[in-house]
């Protein structure tokens, strides 16, 4: 009776492992093999991030929620915005929902715009100094 349960459990674990590795082996949209269409989409998303920062700079007093910003066009095709504001600060991410590598753009009230993909699941820790 234990053998079928063990076999079924093993099959599920193997299926899950192969699905996870299959997703990682898909082609990233914004790497050295980026197509001109995906480069144009990425550049529009970067421009959009700068427009959001510009709109927040023009707001009087405290920072505004995204839906109250003026002159900010809709999100570029395939990108999704997540926006947080508390009045004194704001932060947002713009994620490419089509990219299997989860490319994203980030910014906050500093006005700096960052772009990248998630860190690997296994953290790479390096000891800088010993005492």
Secondary structure as a PSIPRED ss2 file (coil, helix, strand):
# PSIPRED VFORMAT (PSIPRED V4.0)

   1 X C   1.000  0.000  0.000
   2 X H   0.000  1.000  0.000
   3 X H   0.000  1.000  0.000
   4 X H   0.000  1.000  0.000
   5 X H   0.000  1.000  0.000
   6 X H   0.000  1.000  0.000
   7 X H   0.000  1.000  0.000
   8 X H   0.000  1.000  0.000
   9 X H   0.000  1.000  0.000
  10 X H   0.000  1.000  0.000
  11 X H   0.000  1.000  0.000
  12 X H   0.000  1.000  0.000
  13 X H   0.000  1.000  0.000
  14 X H   0.000  1.000  0.000
  15 X H   0.000  1.000  0.000
  16 X H   0.000  1.000  0.000
  17 X H   0.000  1.000  0.000
  18 X H   0.000  1.000  0.000
  19 X H   0.000  1.000  0.000
  20 X H   0.000  1.000  0.000
  21 X H   0.000  1.000  0.000
  22 X H   0.000  1.000  0.000
  23 X H   0.000  1.000  0.000
  24 X H   0.000  1.000  0.000
  25 X C   1.000  0.000  0.000
  26 X C   1.000  0.000  0.000
  27 X C   1.000  0.000  0.000
  28 X C   1.000  0.000  0.000
  29 X C   1.000  0.000  0.000
  30 X C   1.000  0.000  0.000
  31 X C   1.000  0.000  0.000
  32 X C   1.000  0.000  0.000
  33 X C   1.000  0.000  0.000
  34 X C   1.000  0.000  0.000
  35 X C   1.000  0.000  0.000
  36 X H   0.000  1.000  0.000
  37 X H   0.000  1.000  0.000
  38 X H   0.000  1.000  0.000
  39 X H   0.000  1.000  0.000
  40 X H   0.000  1.000  0.000
  41 X H   0.000  1.000  0.000
  42 X H   0.000  1.000  0.000
  43 X H   0.000  1.000  0.000
  44 X H   0.000  1.000  0.000
  45 X H   0.000  1.000  0.000
  46 X H   0.000  1.000  0.000
  47 X H   0.000  1.000  0.000
  48 X H   0.000  1.000  0.000
  49 X H   0.000  1.000  0.000
  50 X H   0.000  1.000  0.000
  51 X H   0.000  1.000  0.000
  52 X H   0.000  1.000  0.000
  53 X H   0.000  1.000  0.000
  54 X H   0.000  1.000  0.000
  55 X H   0.000  1.000  0.000
  56 X H   0.000  1.000  0.000
  57 X H   0.000  1.000  0.000
  58 X H   0.000  1.000  0.000
  59 X C   1.000  0.000  0.000
  60 X C   1.000  0.000  0.000
  61 X C   1.000  0.000  0.000
  62 X C   1.000  0.000  0.000
  63 X C   1.000  0.000  0.000
  64 X C   1.000  0.000  0.000
  65 X C   1.000  0.000  0.000
  66 X H   0.000  1.000  0.000
  67 X H   0.000  1.000  0.000
  68 X H   0.000  1.000  0.000
  69 X C   1.000  0.000  0.000
  70 X C   1.000  0.000  0.000
  71 X C   1.000  0.000  0.000
  72 X C   1.000  0.000  0.000
  73 X C   1.000  0.000  0.000
  74 X C   1.000  0.000  0.000
  75 X C   1.000  0.000  0.000
  76 X C   1.000  0.000  0.000
  77 X C   1.000  0.000  0.000
  78 X C   1.000  0.000  0.000
  79 X E   0.000  0.000  1.000
  80 X E   0.000  0.000  1.000
  81 X E   0.000  0.000  1.000
  82 X E   0.000  0.000  1.000
  83 X E   0.000  0.000  1.000
  84 X E   0.000  0.000  1.000
  85 X E   0.000  0.000  1.000
  86 X C   1.000  0.000  0.000
  87 X C   1.000  0.000  0.000
  88 X C   1.000  0.000  0.000
  89 X C   1.000  0.000  0.000
  90 X E   0.000  0.000  1.000
  91 X E   0.000  0.000  1.000
  92 X E   0.000  0.000  1.000
  93 X E   0.000  0.000  1.000
  94 X E   0.000  0.000  1.000
  95 X E   0.000  0.000  1.000
  96 X E   0.000  0.000  1.000
  97 X C   1.000  0.000  0.000
  98 X C   1.000  0.000  0.000
  99 X C   1.000  0.000  0.000
 100 X C   1.000  0.000  0.000
 101 X C   1.000  0.000  0.000
 102 X C   1.000  0.000  0.000
 103 X C   1.000  0.000  0.000
 104 X E   0.000  0.000  1.000
 105 X E   0.000  0.000  1.000
 106 X E   0.000  0.000  1.000
 107 X E   0.000  0.000  1.000
 108 X E   0.000  0.000  1.000
 109 X C   1.000  0.000  0.000
 110 X C   1.000  0.000  0.000
 111 X C   1.000  0.000  0.000
 112 X C   1.000  0.000  0.000
 113 X E   0.000  0.000  1.000
 114 X E   0.000  0.000  1.000
 115 X E   0.000  0.000  1.000
 116 X E   0.000  0.000  1.000
 117 X C   1.000  0.000  0.000
 118 X C   1.000  0.000  0.000
 119 X C   1.000  0.000  0.000
 120 X C   1.000  0.000  0.000
 121 X C   1.000  0.000  0.000
 122 X C   1.000  0.000  0.000
 123 X C   1.000  0.000  0.000
 124 X C   1.000  0.000  0.000
 125 X C   1.000  0.000  0.000
 126 X C   1.000  0.000  0.000
 127 X C   1.000  0.000  0.000
 128 X C   1.000  0.000  0.000
 129 X C   1.000  0.000  0.000
 130 X C   1.000  0.000  0.000
 131 X C   1.000  0.000  0.000
